[in-house]
Amino acid sequence: MIEINVSTENNYLLIHVEGEADASSSIHLDNVIKESVEEGHKNILIDCTNLNYISSAGLGVFMSHLGEIEEKEINFIIFGLSEKVLNVFNILGLDQLLTIKKSKEDAIVAIS
């Protein structure tokens, strides 16, 4: 199960993801990211501090938005990944395609 909360803080949109992004729940994450991109947000931070697990479907959500994020020049930053989840991103090379930071503070610095 996944829980997603969205809030606007200062000059960025914060998407807080909690739980597990698996095949059945990743569609919710996909919808939130899609809406955020379509609404024209230029700074999107994804808080994965409480993301316990991500499946290939969850990873696919991020991969499916790469082109549009680049095309629209969106600062799209993921932060707070656990070591286990970060390893999955690294193995697949997503750390080369996405901006991943350790903390919210690091993510905010990256968009400044």
Biopython code that builds the backbone (N, CA, C, O; Angstrom):
import numpy as np
from Bio.PDB.StructureBuilder import StructureBuilder

atoms = [
    (1, "MET", "N", (0.837, -1.189, 0.000)),
    (1, "MET", "CA", (0.000, 0.000, 0.000)),
    (1, "MET", "C", (0.873, 1.241, 0.000)),
    (1, "MET", "O", (1.959, 1.252, 0.580)),
    (2, "ILE", "N", (0.388, 2.288, -0.657)),
    (2, "ILE", "CA", (1.143, 3.520, -0.753)),
    (2, "ILE", "C", (0.273, 4.680, -0.283)),
    (2, "ILE", "O", (-0.938, 4.696, -0.507)),
    (3, "GLU", "N", (0.899, 5.636, 0.362)),
    (3, "GLU", "CA", (0.206, 6.860, 0.750)),
    (3, "GLU", "C", (0.990, 8.020, 0.172)),
    (3, "GLU", "O", (2.207, 8.106, 0.340)),
    (4, "ILE", "N", (0.288, 8.913, -0.512)),
    (4, "ILE", "CA", (0.942, 10.042, -1.165)),
    (4, "ILE", "C", (0.267, 11.329, -0.710)),
    (4, "ILE", "O", (-0.955, 11.463, -0.778)),
    (5, "ASN", "N", (1.076, 12.269, -0.246)),
    (5, "ASN", "CA", (0.584, 13.588, 0.143)),
    (5, "ASN", "C", (1.330, 14.633, -0.662)),
    (5, "ASN", "O", (2.545, 14.544, -0.839)),
    (6, "VAL", "N", (0.600, 15.620, -1.146)),
    (6, "VAL", "CA", (1.191, 16.674, -1.969)),
    (6, "VAL", "C", (0.974, 18.013, -1.278)),
    (6, "VAL", "O", (-0.126, 18.322, -0.821)),
    (7, "SER", "N", (2.042, 18.802, -1.208)),
    (7, "SER", "CA", (1.917, 20.141, -0.641)),
    (7, "SER", "C", (2.840, 21.092, -1.402)),
    (7, "SER", "O", (3.820, 20.674, -2.019)),
    (8, "THR", "N", (2.506, 22.363, -1.342)),
    (8, "THR", "CA", (3.344, 23.380, -1.965)),
    (8, "THR", "C", (4.102, 24.088, -0.853)),
    (8, "THR", "O", (3.507, 24.561, 0.115)),
    (9, "GLU", "N", (5.409, 24.155, -0.998)),
    (9, "GLU", "CA", (6.246, 24.823, -0.022)),
    (9, "GLU", "C", (7.184, 25.766, -0.766)),
    (9, "GLU", "O", (7.902, 25.351, -1.676)),
    (10, "ASN", "N", (7.171, 27.027, -0.377)),
    (10, "ASN", "CA", (8.033, 28.033, -1.002)),
    (10, "ASN", "C", (7.939, 27.950, -2.523)),
    (10, "ASN", "O", (6.871, 28.201, -3.082)),
    (11, "ASN", "N", (9.022, 27.606, -3.198)),
    (11, "ASN", "CA", (9.021, 27.600, -4.662)),
    (11, "ASN", "C", (9.028, 26.188, -5.249)),
    (11, "ASN", "O", (9.503, 25.986, -6.367)),
    (12, "TYR", "N", (8.511, 25.219, -4.513)),
    (12, "TYR", "CA", (8.507, 23.853, -5.026)),
    (12, "TYR", "C", (7.273, 23.084, -4.568)),
    (12, "TYR", "O", (6.618, 23.428, -3.584)),
    (13, "LEU", "N", (6.988, 22.034, -5.321)),
    (13, "LEU", "CA", (5.923, 21.102, -4.981)),
    (13, "LEU", "C", (6.580, 19.911, -4.295)),
    (13, "LEU", "O", (7.545, 19.347, -4.810)),
    (14, "LEU", "N", (6.061, 19.533, -3.142)),
    (14, "LEU", "CA", (6.603, 18.402, -2.392)),
    (14, "LEU", "C", (5.621, 17.238, -2.457)),
    (14, "LEU", "O", (4.463, 17.355, -2.057)),
    (15, "ILE", "N", (6.108, 16.121, -2.965)),
    (15, "ILE", "CA", (5.303, 14.897, -3.032)),
    (15, "ILE", "C", (5.904, 13.916, -2.035)),
    (15, "ILE", "O", (7.019, 13.428, -2.220)),
    (16, "HIS", "N", (5.153, 13.636, -0.981)),
    (16, "HIS", "CA", (5.622, 12.742, 0.082)),
    (16, "HIS", "C", (5.064, 11.339, -0.191)),
    (16, "HIS", "O", (3.850, 11.142, -0.243)),
    (17, "VAL", "N", (5.961, 10.377, -0.362)),
    (17, "VAL", "CA", (5.573, 9.008, -0.686)),
    (17, "VAL", "C", (5.891, 8.111, 0.500)),
    (17, "VAL", "O", (7.011, 8.117, 1.012)),
    (18, "GLU", "N", (4.902, 7.343, 0.933)),
    (18, "GLU", "CA", (5.073, 6.482, 2.105)),
    (18, "GLU", "C", (4.537, 5.090, 1.810)),
    (18, "GLU", "O", (3.491, 4.941, 1.180)),
    (19, "GLY", "N", (5.258, 4.073, 2.269)),
    (19, "GLY", "CA", (4.786, 2.697, 2.121)),
    (19, "GLY", "C", (5.519, 1.950, 1.033)),
    (19, "GLY", "O", (6.748, 1.970, 0.968)),
    (20, "GLU", "N", (4.750, 1.285, 0.170)),
    (20, "GLU", "CA", (5.321, 0.435, -0.872)),
    (20, "GLU", "C", (4.772, 0.812, -2.236)),
    (20, "GLU", "O", (3.559, 0.885, -2.428)),
    (21, "ALA", "N", (5.676, 1.053, -3.188)),
    (21, "ALA", "CA", (5.285, 1.341, -4.569)),
    (21, "ALA", "C", (5.408, 0.043, -5.362)),
    (21, "ALA", "O", (6.466, -0.268, -5.909)),
    (22, "ASP", "N", (4.318, -0.703, -5.415)),
    (22, "ASP", "CA", (4.327, -1.971, -6.140)),
    (22, "ASP", "C", (3.401, -1.865, -7.353)),
    (22, "ASP", "O", (2.911, -0.783, -7.676)),
    (23, "ALA", "N", (3.168, -2.985, -8.013)),
    (23, "ALA", "CA", (2.381, -2.983, -9.252)),
    (23, "ALA", "C", (0.986, -2.399, -9.057)),
    (23, "ALA", "O", (0.489, -1.685, -9.929)),
    (24, "SER", "N", (0.355, -2.690, -7.934)),
    (24, "SER", "CA", (-1.018, -2.218, -7.740)),
    (24, "SER", "C", (-1.088, -0.774, -7.244)),
    (24, "SER", "O", (-2.075, -0.087, -7.506)),
    (25, "SER", "N", (-0.080, -0.309, -6.547)),
    (25, "SER", "CA", (-0.157, 1.037, -5.977)),
    (25, "SER", "C", (0.597, 2.095, -6.787)),
    (25, "SER", "O", (0.376, 3.290, -6.591)),
    (26, "SER", "N", (1.475, 1.677, -7.684)),
    (26, "SER", "CA", (2.296, 2.655, -8.403)),
    (26, "SER", "C", (1.482, 3.534, -9.344)),
    (26, "SER", "O", (1.930, 4.617, -9.720)),
    (27, "ILE", "N", (0.295, 3.082, -9.727)),
    (27, "ILE", "CA", (-0.575, 3.905, -10.577)),
    (27, "ILE", "C", (-0.933, 5.213, -9.877)),
    (27, "ILE", "O", (-1.080, 6.242, -10.537)),
    (28, "HIS", "N", (-1.074, 5.190, -8.552)),
    (28, "HIS", "CA", (-1.379, 6.412, -7.794)),
    (28, "HIS", "C", (-0.200, 7.385, -7.871)),
    (28, "HIS", "O", (-0.391, 8.587, -8.060)),
    (29, "LEU", "N", (1.002, 6.864, -7.725)),
    (29, "LEU", "CA", (2.203, 7.691, -7.840)),
    (29, "LEU", "C", (2.306, 8.281, -9.239)),
    (29, "LEU", "O", (2.624, 9.458, -9.407)),
    (30, "ASP", "N", (2.035, 7.456, -10.234)),
    (30, "ASP", "CA", (2.073, 7.909, -11.622)),
    (30, "ASP", "C", (1.104, 9.061, -11.855)),
    (30, "ASP", "O", (1.456, 10.059, -12.484)),
    (31, "ASN", "N", (-0.111, 8.921, -11.347)),
    (31, "ASN", "CA", (-1.119, 9.976, -11.525)),
    (31, "ASN", "C", (-0.699, 11.285, -10.873)),
    (31, "ASN", "O", (-0.890, 12.355, -11.451)),
    (32, "VAL", "N", (-0.128, 11.208, -9.674)),
    (32, "VAL", "CA", (0.294, 12.423, -8.963)),
    (32, "VAL", "C", (1.430, 13.114, -9.714)),
    (32, "VAL", "O", (1.415, 14.334, -9.874)),
    (33, "ILE", "N", (2.403, 12.350, -10.172)),
    (33, "ILE", "CA", (3.522, 12.946, -10.920)),
    (33, "ILE", "C", (3.017, 13.531, -12.233)),
    (33, "ILE", "O", (3.406, 14.636, -12.610)),
    (34, "LYS", "N", (2.159, 12.803, -12.925)),
    (34, "LYS", "CA", (1.608, 13.278, -14.201)),
    (34, "LYS", "C", (0.878, 14.605, -14.017)),
    (34, "LYS", "O", (1.087, 15.541, -14.789)),
    (35, "GLU", "N", (0.021, 14.692, -12.994)),
    (35, "GLU", "CA", (-0.712, 15.928, -12.717)),
    (35, "GLU", "C", (0.239, 17.071, -12.388)),
    (35, "GLU", "O", (0.043, 18.195, -12.849)),
    (36, "SER", "N", (1.263, 16.792, -11.597)),
    (36, "SER", "CA", (2.217, 17.823, -11.188)),
    (36, "SER", "C", (2.962, 18.391, -12.389)),
    (36, "SER", "O", (3.179, 19.599, -12.479)),
    (37, "VAL", "N", (3.349, 17.523, -13.301)),
    (37, "VAL", "CA", (4.059, 17.948, -14.506)),
    (37, "VAL", "C", (3.110, 18.739, -15.408)),
    (37, "VAL", "O", (3.483, 19.783, -15.944)),
    (38, "GLU", "N", (1.894, 18.245, -15.572)),
    (38, "GLU", "CA", (0.917, 18.913, -16.438)),
    (38, "GLU", "C", (0.505, 20.278, -15.893)),
    (38, "GLU", "O", (0.185, 21.182, -16.665)),
    (39, "GLU", "N", (0.510, 20.432, -14.579)),
    (39, "GLU", "CA", (0.142, 21.715, -13.960)),
    (39, "GLU", "C", (1.236, 22.759, -14.109)),
    (39, "GLU", "O", (1.037, 23.921, -13.753)),
    (40, "GLY", "N", (2.386, 22.359, -14.629)),
    (40, "GLY", "CA", (3.447, 23.322, -14.917)),
    (40, "GLY", "C", (4.403, 23.619, -13.776)),
    (40, "GLY", "O", (5.111, 24.625, -13.811)),
    (41, "HIS", "N", (4.435, 22.766, -12.772)),
    (41, "HIS", "CA", (5.383, 22.974, -11.676)),
    (41, "HIS", "C", (6.806, 22.822, -12.209)),
    (41, "HIS", "O", (7.108, 21.868, -12.925)),
    (42, "LYS", "N", (7.669, 23.756, -11.859)),
    (42, "LYS", "CA", (9.053, 23.729, -12.344)),
    (42, "LYS", "C", (10.005, 23.080, -11.351)),
    (42, "LYS", "O", (11.096, 22.652, -11.729)),
    (43, "ASN", "N", (9.609, 23.001, -10.097)),
    (43, "ASN", "CA", (10.422, 22.382, -9.048)),
    (43, "ASN", "C", (9.576, 21.345, -8.327)),
    (43, "ASN", "O", (8.643, 21.689, -7.602)),
    (44, "ILE", "N", (9.905, 20.078, -8.531)),
    (44, "ILE", "CA", (9.153, 18.987, -7.909)),
    (44, "ILE", "C", (10.121, 18.145, -7.089)),
    (44, "ILE", "O", (11.087, 17.594, -7.616)),
    (45, "LEU", "N", (9.847, 18.056, -5.795)),
    (45, "LEU", "CA", (10.661, 17.246, -4.904)),
    (45, "LEU", "C", (9.849, 16.037, -4.468)),
    (45, "LEU", "O", (8.690, 16.164, -4.073)),
    (46, "ILE", "N", (10.467, 14.861, -4.544)),
    (46, "ILE", "CA", (9.806, 13.616, -4.151)),
    (46, "ILE", "C", (10.463, 13.127, -2.861)),
    (46, "ILE", "O", (11.629, 12.733, -2.855)),
    (47, "ASP", "N", (9.699, 13.159, -1.774)),
    (47, "ASP", "CA", (10.200, 12.718, -0.468)),
    (47, "ASP", "C", (9.949, 11.226, -0.312)),
    (47, "ASP", "O", (8.811, 10.786, -0.151)),
    (48, "CYS", "N", (11.033, 10.457, -0.364)),
    (48, "CYS", "CA", (10.927, 8.999, -0.253)),
    (48, "CYS", "C", (11.474, 8.491, 1.076)),
    (48, "CYS", "O", (11.854, 7.326, 1.191)),
    (49, "THR", "N", (11.513, 9.355, 2.066)),
    (49, "THR", "CA", (12.047, 8.998, 3.380)),
    (49, "THR", "C", (11.329, 7.777, 3.960)),
    (49, "THR", "O", (11.951, 6.938, 4.612)),
    (50, "ASN", "N", (10.019, 7.681, 3.719)),
    (50, "ASN", "CA", (9.239, 6.575, 4.268)),
    (50, "ASN", "C", (8.778, 5.591, 3.200)),
    (50, "ASN", "O", (7.796, 4.872, 3.384)),
    (51, "LEU", "N", (9.504, 5.568, 2.073)),
    (51, "LEU", "CA", (9.235, 4.569, 1.036)),
    (51, "LEU", "C", (10.026, 3.317, 1.398)),
    (51, "LEU", "O", (11.257, 3.322, 1.375)),
    (52, "ASN", "N", (9.315, 2.249, 1.729)),
    (52, "ASN", "CA", (9.958, 1.030, 2.207)),
    (52, "ASN", "C", (10.352, 0.064, 1.104)),
    (52, "ASN", "O", (11.273, -0.735, 1.268)),
    (53, "TYR", "N", (9.646, 0.142, -0.027)),
    (53, "TYR", "CA", (9.850, -0.835, -1.098)),
    (53, "TYR", "C", (9.417, -0.227, -2.412)),
    (53, "TYR", "O", (8.444, 0.525, -2.466)),
    (54, "ILE", "N", (10.140, -0.552, -3.477)),
    (54, "ILE", "CA", (9.708, -0.131, -4.810)),
    (54, "ILE", "C", (9.912, -1.301, -5.773)),
    (54, "ILE", "O", (10.984, -1.905, -5.814)),
    (55, "SER", "N", (8.882, -1.609, -6.536)),
    (55, "SER", "CA", (8.949, -2.700, -7.512)),
    (55, "SER", "C", (9.372, -2.123, -8.869)),
    (55, "SER", "O", (9.571, -0.917, -9.013)),
    (56, "SER", "N", (9.501, -2.999, -9.839)),
    (56, "SER", "CA", (9.841, -2.532, -11.183)),
    (56, "SER", "C", (8.745, -1.612, -11.729)),
    (56, "SER", "O", (9.029, -0.686, -12.489)),
    (57, "ALA", "N", (7.507, -1.868, -11.344)),
    (57, "ALA", "CA", (6.406, -0.990, -11.770)),
    (57, "ALA", "C", (6.569, 0.404, -11.171)),
    (57, "ALA", "O", (6.323, 1.404, -11.845)),
    (58, "GLY", "N", (6.982, 0.471, -9.916)),
    (58, "GLY", "CA", (7.230, 1.757, -9.268)),
    (58, "GLY", "C", (8.371, 2.504, -9.932)),
    (58, "GLY", "O", (8.289, 3.714, -10.145)),
    (59, "LEU", "N", (9.432, 1.788, -10.258)),
    (59, "LEU", "CA", (10.561, 2.388, -10.960)),
    (59, "LEU", "C", (10.139, 2.856, -12.346)),
    (59, "LEU", "O", (10.599, 3.889, -12.832)),
    (60, "GLY", "N", (9.272, 2.095, -12.965)),
    (60, "GLY", "CA", (8.769, 2.452, -14.288)),
    (60, "GLY", "C", (8.027, 3.774, -14.297)),
    (60, "GLY", "O", (8.032, 4.485, -15.303)),
    (61, "VAL", "N", (7.392, 4.108, -13.189)),
    (61, "VAL", "CA", (6.701, 5.394, -13.073)),
    (61, "VAL", "C", (7.694, 6.526, -13.296)),
    (61, "VAL", "O", (7.440, 7.436, -14.085)),
    (62, "PHE", "N", (8.824, 6.466, -12.599)),
    (62, "PHE", "CA", (9.822, 7.517, -12.741)),
    (62, "PHE", "C", (10.393, 7.535, -14.160)),
    (62, "PHE", "O", (10.576, 8.602, -14.747)),
    (63, "MET", "N", (10.666, 6.373, -14.695)),
    (63, "MET", "CA", (11.244, 6.277, -16.033)),
    (63, "MET", "C", (10.289, 6.828, -17.097)),
    (63, "MET", "O", (10.731, 7.434, -18.073)),
    (64, "SER", "N", (9.006, 6.623, -16.912)),
    (64, "SER", "CA", (8.034, 7.047, -17.920)),
    (64, "SER", "C", (7.912, 8.565, -18.029)),
    (64, "SER", "O", (7.413, 9.071, -19.034)),
    (65, "HIS", "N", (8.355, 9.287, -17.023)),
    (65, "HIS", "CA", (8.239, 10.750, -17.041)),
    (65, "HIS", "C", (9.550, 11.449, -17.384)),
    (65, "HIS", "O", (9.586, 12.677, -17.472)),
    (66, "LEU", "N", (10.622, 10.692, -17.578)),
    (66, "LEU", "CA", (11.939, 11.292, -17.822)),
    (66, "LEU", "C", (11.949, 12.263, -19.000)),
    (66, "LEU", "O", (12.472, 13.371, -18.885)),
    (67, "GLY", "N", (11.381, 11.857, -20.118)),
    (67, "GLY", "CA", (11.393, 12.702, -21.318)),
    (67, "GLY", "C", (10.686, 14.017, -21.112)),
    (67, "GLY", "O", (11.202, 15.073, -21.477)),
    (68, "GLU", "N", (9.500, 13.957, -20.526)),
    (68, "GLU", "CA", (8.716, 15.183, -20.313)),
    (68, "GLU", "C", (9.378, 16.098, -19.290)),
    (68, "GLU", "O", (9.348, 17.320, -19.437)),
    (69, "ILE", "N", (9.976, 15.512, -18.254)),
    (69, "ILE", "CA", (10.675, 16.307, -17.237)),
    (69, "ILE", "C", (11.835, 17.069, -17.875)),
    (69, "ILE", "O", (12.052, 18.247, -17.591)),
    (70, "GLU", "N", (12.568, 16.383, -18.734)),
    (70, "GLU", "CA", (13.698, 17.020, -19.414)),
    (70, "GLU", "C", (13.217, 18.066, -20.407)),
    (70, "GLU", "O", (13.757, 19.171, -20.471)),
    (71, "GLU", "N", (12.200, 17.712, -21.179)),
    (71, "GLU", "CA", (11.657, 18.609, -22.197)),
    (71, "GLU", "C", (11.139, 19.908, -21.584)),
    (71, "GLU", "O", (11.351, 20.983, -22.144)),
    (72, "LYS", "N", (10.471, 19.817, -20.453)),
    (72, "LYS", "CA", (9.889, 20.988, -19.791)),
    (72, "LYS", "C", (10.858, 21.651, -18.811)),
    (72, "LYS", "O", (10.497, 22.604, -18.119)),
    (73, "GLU", "N", (12.085, 21.142, -18.757)),
    (73, "GLU", "CA", (13.140, 21.688, -17.894)),
    (73, "GLU", "C", (12.676, 21.800, -16.440)),
    (73, "GLU", "O", (12.800, 22.850, -15.811)),
    (74, "ILE", "N", (12.149, 20.714, -15.935)),
    (74, "ILE", "CA", (11.665, 20.643, -14.562)),
    (74, "ILE", "C", (12.788, 20.162, -13.658)),
    (74, "ILE", "O", (13.482, 19.196, -13.975)),
    (75, "ASN", "N", (12.963, 20.843, -12.530)),
    (75, "ASN", "CA", (13.860, 20.345, -11.483)),
    (75, "ASN", "C", (13.082, 19.262, -10.740)),
    (75, "ASN", "O", (12.201, 19.565, -9.936)),
    (76, "PHE", "N", (13.407, 18.012, -11.009)),
    (76, "PHE", "CA", (12.706, 16.866, -10.435)),
    (76, "PHE", "C", (13.716, 16.120, -9.584)),
    (76, "PHE", "O", (14.632, 15.484, -10.107)),
    (77, "ILE", "N", (13.548, 16.199, -8.282)),
    (77, "ILE", "CA", (14.557, 15.663, -7.370)),
    (77, "ILE", "C", (13.918, 14.688, -6.390)),
    (77, "ILE", "O", (12.913, 14.989, -5.748)),
    (78, "ILE", "N", (14.522, 13.526, -6.296)),
    (78, "ILE", "CA", (14.095, 12.505, -5.342)),
    (78, "ILE", "C", (15.056, 12.554, -4.166)),
    (78, "ILE", "O", (16.269, 12.644, -4.357)),
    (79, "PHE", "N", (14.523, 12.495, -2.952)),
    (79, "PHE", "CA", (15.416, 12.484, -1.788)),
    (79, "PHE", "C", (14.897, 11.534, -0.715)),
    (79, "PHE", "O", (13.729, 11.144, -0.703)),
    (80, "GLY", "N", (15.816, 11.176, 0.188)),
    (80, "GLY", "CA", (15.458, 10.371, 1.344)),
    (80, "GLY", "C", (15.330, 8.878, 1.070)),
    (80, "GLY", "O", (14.687, 8.169, 1.843)),
    (81, "LEU", "N", (15.926, 8.388, -0.009)),
    (81, "LEU", "CA", (15.826, 6.961, -0.311)),
    (81, "LEU", "C", (16.603, 6.141, 0.716)),
    (81, "LEU", "O", (17.723, 6.494, 1.086)),
    (82, "SER", "N", (16.007, 5.055, 1.169)),
    (82, "SER", "CA", (16.724, 4.141, 2.051)),
    (82, "SER", "C", (17.848, 3.498, 1.244)),
    (82, "SER", "O", (17.822, 3.520, 0.013)),
    (83, "GLU", "N", (18.815, 2.936, 1.919)),
    (83, "GLU", "CA", (19.943, 2.306, 1.228)),
    (83, "GLU", "C", (19.464, 1.182, 0.309)),
    (83, "GLU", "O", (19.968, 1.020, -0.803)),
    (84, "LYS", "N", (18.490, 0.412, 0.782)),
    (84, "LYS", "CA", (17.948, -0.704, 0.001)),
    (84, "LYS", "C", (17.294, -0.208, -1.294)),
    (84, "LYS", "O", (17.545, -0.757, -2.367)),
    (85, "VAL", "N", (16.469, 0.815, -1.192)),
    (85, "VAL", "CA", (15.774, 1.350, -2.364)),
    (85, "VAL", "C", (16.769, 2.064, -3.283)),
    (85, "VAL", "O", (16.681, 1.941, -4.504)),
    (86, "LEU", "N", (17.705, 2.804, -2.706)),
    (86, "LEU", "CA", (18.721, 3.492, -3.501)),
    (86, "LEU", "C", (19.543, 2.496, -4.317)),
    (86, "LEU", "O", (19.889, 2.771, -5.465)),
    (87, "ASN", "N", (19.852, 1.355, -3.735)),
    (87, "ASN", "CA", (20.602, 0.326, -4.460)),
    (87, "ASN", "C", (19.864, -0.135, -5.703)),
    (87, "ASN", "O", (20.487, -0.398, -6.731)),
    (88, "VAL", "N", (18.542, -0.237, -5.620)),
    (88, "VAL", "CA", (17.746, -0.637, -6.782)),
    (88, "VAL", "C", (17.859, 0.427, -7.879)),
    (88, "VAL", "O", (18.021, 0.095, -9.054)),
    (89, "PHE", "N", (17.773, 1.705, -7.495)),
    (89, "PHE", "CA", (17.925, 2.799, -8.457)),
    (89, "PHE", "C", (19.310, 2.733, -9.106)),
    (89, "PHE", "O", (19.443, 2.908, -10.317)),
    (90, "ASN", "N", (20.338, 2.481, -8.292)),
    (90, "ASN", "CA", (21.719, 2.434, -8.787)),
    (90, "ASN", "C", (21.936, 1.265, -9.742)),
    (90, "ASN", "O", (22.565, 1.424, -10.789)),
    (91, "ILE", "N", (21.422, 0.099, -9.386)),
    (91, "ILE", "CA", (21.598, -1.094, -10.220)),
    (91, "ILE", "C", (21.025, -0.869, -11.616)),
    (91, "ILE", "O", (21.604, -1.299, -12.613)),
    (92, "LEU", "N", (19.893, -0.198, -11.673)),
    (92, "LEU", "CA", (19.238, 0.047, -12.958)),
    (92, "LEU", "C", (19.767, 1.286, -13.670)),
    (92, "LEU", "O", (19.346, 1.586, -14.787)),
    (93, "GLY", "N", (20.683, 2.005, -13.037)),
    (93, "GLY", "CA", (21.256, 3.201, -13.657)),
    (93, "GLY", "C", (20.374, 4.428, -13.567)),
    (93, "GLY", "O", (20.649, 5.437, -14.216)),
    (94, "LEU", "N", (19.318, 4.357, -12.773)),
    (94, "LEU", "CA", (18.425, 5.510, -12.651)),
    (94, "LEU", "C", (19.094, 6.672, -11.922)),
    (94, "LEU", "O", (18.683, 7.822, -12.073)),
    (95, "ASP", "N", (20.119, 6.371, -11.138)),
    (95, "ASP", "CA", (20.849, 7.441, -10.464)),
    (95, "ASP", "C", (21.578, 8.325, -11.481)),
    (95, "ASP", "O", (21.960, 9.450, -11.160)),
    (96, "GLN", "N", (21.771, 7.823, -12.701)),
    (96, "GLN", "CA", (22.398, 8.602, -13.765)),
    (96, "GLN", "C", (21.361, 9.437, -14.530)),
    (96, "GLN", "O", (21.717, 10.414, -15.189)),
    (97, "LEU", "N", (20.092, 9.055, -14.444)),
    (97, "LEU", "CA", (19.034, 9.717, -15.206)),
    (97, "LEU", "C", (18.200, 10.673, -14.364)),
    (97, "LEU", "O", (17.599, 11.610, -14.889)),
    (98, "LEU", "N", (18.165, 10.436, -13.068)),
    (98, "LEU", "CA", (17.380, 11.249, -12.147)),
    (98, "LEU", "C", (18.306, 11.927, -11.143)),
    (98, "LEU", "O", (19.399, 11.437, -10.859)),
    (99, "THR", "N", (17.859, 13.047, -10.617)),
    (99, "THR", "CA", (18.623, 13.705, -9.562)),
    (99, "THR", "C", (18.158, 13.131, -8.232)),
    (99, "THR", "O", (16.984, 13.227, -7.873)),
    (100, "ILE", "N", (19.095, 12.537, -7.513)),
    (100, "ILE", "CA", (18.798, 11.914, -6.225)),
    (100, "ILE", "C", (19.679, 12.565, -5.166)),
    (100, "ILE", "O", (20.900, 12.622, -5.310)),
    (101, "LYS", "N", (19.054, 13.052, -4.110)),
    (101, "LYS", "CA", (19.780, 13.691, -3.004)),
    (101, "LYS", "C", (19.482, 12.939, -1.712)),
    (101, "LYS", "O", (18.473, 12.244, -1.597)),
    (102, "LYS", "N", (20.382, 13.095, -0.746)),
    (102, "LYS", "CA", (20.227, 12.410, 0.539)),
    (102, "LYS", "C", (19.073, 12.969, 1.364)),
    (102, "LYS", "O", (18.305, 12.212, 1.957)),
    (103, "SER", "N", (18.953, 14.299, 1.402)),
    (103, "SER", "CA", (17.989, 14.919, 2.320)),
    (103, "SER", "C", (17.181, 16.009, 1.626)),
    (103, "SER", "O", (17.511, 16.442, 0.522)),
    (104, "LYS", "N", (16.130, 16.437, 2.288)),
    (104, "LYS", "CA", (15.305, 17.533, 1.799)),
    (104, "LYS", "C", (16.149, 18.800, 1.671)),
    (104, "LYS", "O", (16.003, 19.552, 0.707)),
    (105, "GLU", "N", (17.017, 19.031, 2.631)),
    (105, "GLU", "CA", (17.873, 20.209, 2.608)),
    (105, "GLU", "C", (18.754, 20.207, 1.366)),
    (105, "GLU", "O", (18.911, 21.237, 0.710)),
    (106, "ASP", "N", (19.330, 19.047, 1.041)),
    (106, "ASP", "CA", (20.165, 18.926, -0.160)),
    (106, "ASP", "C", (19.350, 19.159, -1.425)),
    (106, "ASP", "O", (19.834, 19.774, -2.376)),
    (107, "ALA", "N", (18.119, 18.671, -1.436)),
    (107, "ALA", "CA", (17.242, 18.843, -2.585)),
    (107, "ALA", "C", (16.891, 20.318, -2.784)),
    (107, "ALA", "O", (16.874, 20.813, -3.911)),
    (108, "ILE", "N", (16.612, 21.009, -1.688)),
    (108, "ILE", "CA", (16.267, 22.434, -1.769)),
    (108, "ILE", "C", (17.467, 23.235, -2.289)),
    (108, "ILE", "O", (17.305, 24.137, -3.111)),
    (109, "VAL", "N", (18.661, 22.904, -1.810)),
    (109, "VAL", "CA", (19.872, 23.572, -2.287)),
    (109, "VAL", "C", (20.021, 23.355, -3.794)),
    (109, "VAL", "O", (20.422, 24.271, -4.512)),
    (110, "ALA", "N", (19.706, 22.172, -4.270)),
    (110, "ALA", "CA", (19.866, 21.829, -5.687)),
    (110, "ALA", "C", (18.937, 22.642, -6.587)),
    (110, "ALA", "O", (19.266, 22.867, -7.752)),
    (111, "ILE", "N", (17.785, 23.089, -6.080)),
    (111, "ILE", "CA", (16.872, 23.883, -6.919)),
    (111, "ILE", "C", (17.091, 25.379, -6.750)),
    (111, "ILE", "O", (16.501, 26.179, -7.476)),
    (112, "SER", "N", (17.925, 25.756, -5.810)),
    (112, "SER", "CA", (18.170, 27.186, -5.569)),
    (112, "SER", "C", (19.096, 27.784, -6.602)),
    (112, "SER", "O", (19.402, 28.975, -6.542)),
]
sb = StructureBuilder()
sb.init_structure("model")
sb.init_model(0)
sb.init_chain("A")
sb.init_seg("    ")
for serial, (resi, resn, name, xyz) in enumerate(atoms, 1):
    if name == "N":
        sb.init_residue(resn, " ", resi, " ")
    sb.init_atom(name, np.array(xyz, "f"), 0.0, 1.0, " ", f" {name:<3s}", serial, name[0])
structure = sb.get_structure()
